[in-house]
């Protein structure tokens, strides 16, 4: 099994969520990449329910994403709402 996300998937996510041409590390991009990794690990854990190390990593990533979402919500609430809809995190 490969570690992390495929390079092509990562490029697509960055292109979709970036603010400008040179953007690759804005909060929106980071949240989108974390969300993709969370989905990837969730699928892995469905097949391997006793993989506790991956589960620990998943909970860590979810917490990191939560902190970034809270930051985005406090700084730019309209971007926050738009990002939630794009990612389908919460309805």
C-alpha positions as CSV (number, residue, x, y, z in Angstrom):
1,X,0.0,0.0,0.0
2,X,1.3,3.4,-0.8
3,X,1.8,6.1,1.8
4,X,-0.4,9.2,1.5
5,X,-2.0,10.4,-1.6
6,X,-1.0,9.9,-5.2
7,X,0.9,12.9,-6.7
8,X,-1.8,13.4,-9.4
9,X,-4.6,13.5,-6.9
10,X,-2.6,16.0,-4.8
11,X,-2.1,18.2,-7.8
12,X,-5.8,18.1,-8.7
13,X,-6.8,19.1,-5.1
14,X,-4.3,22.0,-5.1
15,X,-5.5,23.3,-8.4
16,X,-9.1,23.1,-7.3
17,X,-8.7,24.9,-3.9
18,X,-5.8,27.3,-4.5
19,X,-6.4,31.1,-4.3
20,X,-3.9,32.1,-7.0
21,X,-1.4,30.5,-9.4
22,X,1.4,30.1,-6.9
23,X,-0.7,29.0,-4.0
24,X,0.0,25.6,-2.6
25,X,-0.1,26.1,1.1
26,X,-3.1,28.2,2.0
27,X,-5.5,27.1,4.7
28,X,-8.1,26.0,2.2
29,X,-5.6,23.8,0.3
30,X,-4.3,22.3,3.5
31,X,-7.8,21.5,4.7
32,X,-8.7,19.9,1.3
33,X,-5.5,17.8,1.4
34,X,-6.2,16.7,4.9
35,X,-9.7,15.8,4.0
36,X,-8.5,13.6,1.1
37,X,-6.0,11.8,3.4
38,X,-8.7,11.3,6.0
39,X,-11.0,9.7,3.4
40,X,-8.1,7.5,2.2
41,X,-7.3,6.3,5.7
42,X,-11.0,5.8,6.5
43,X,-11.3,3.4,3.6
44,X,-8.1,1.6,4.7
45,X,-9.5,1.2,8.2
46,X,-12.7,-0.4,6.8
47,X,-10.5,-3.2,5.4
48,X,-8.1,-3.4,8.3
49,X,-10.1,-2.6,11.5
50,X,-7.2,-3.6,13.9
51,X,-4.7,-1.2,12.4
52,X,-4.4,1.0,15.5
53,X,-1.4,3.0,14.3
54,X,-3.4,4.2,11.3
55,X,-6.4,5.0,13.5
56,X,-4.2,7.1,15.8
57,X,-2.9,9.0,12.7
58,X,-6.5,9.5,11.6
59,X,-7.6,11.0,14.9
60,X,-4.6,13.3,14.8
61,X,-5.4,14.4,11.3
62,X,-9.1,15.0,12.1
63,X,-8.0,17.2,15.1
64,X,-5.6,19.2,12.9
65,X,-8.3,19.7,10.3
66,X,-10.7,20.8,13.0
67,X,-8.2,23.4,14.3
68,X,-7.7,24.8,10.8
69,X,-11.4,24.9,10.2
70,X,-11.9,26.8,13.4
71,X,-9.2,29.3,12.3
72,X,-10.8,29.8,8.9
73,X,-14.2,30.2,10.5
74,X,-12.9,33.0,12.7
75,X,-10.9,34.8,10.0
76,X,-13.1,34.3,6.9
77,X,-16.6,32.8,7.7
78,X,-17.8,33.0,4.1
79,X,-14.8,31.1,2.8
80,X,-15.4,28.6,5.6
81,X,-19.0,27.9,4.6
82,X,-18.0,27.6,0.9
83,X,-15.2,25.1,1.7
84,X,-17.6,23.0,3.8
85,X,-20.0,22.7,0.9
86,X,-17.2,21.9,-1.6
87,X,-15.7,19.2,0.7
88,X,-19.1,17.9,1.9
89,X,-17.9,17.8,5.5
90,X,-21.0,19.0,7.2
91,X,-24.4,19.8,5.9
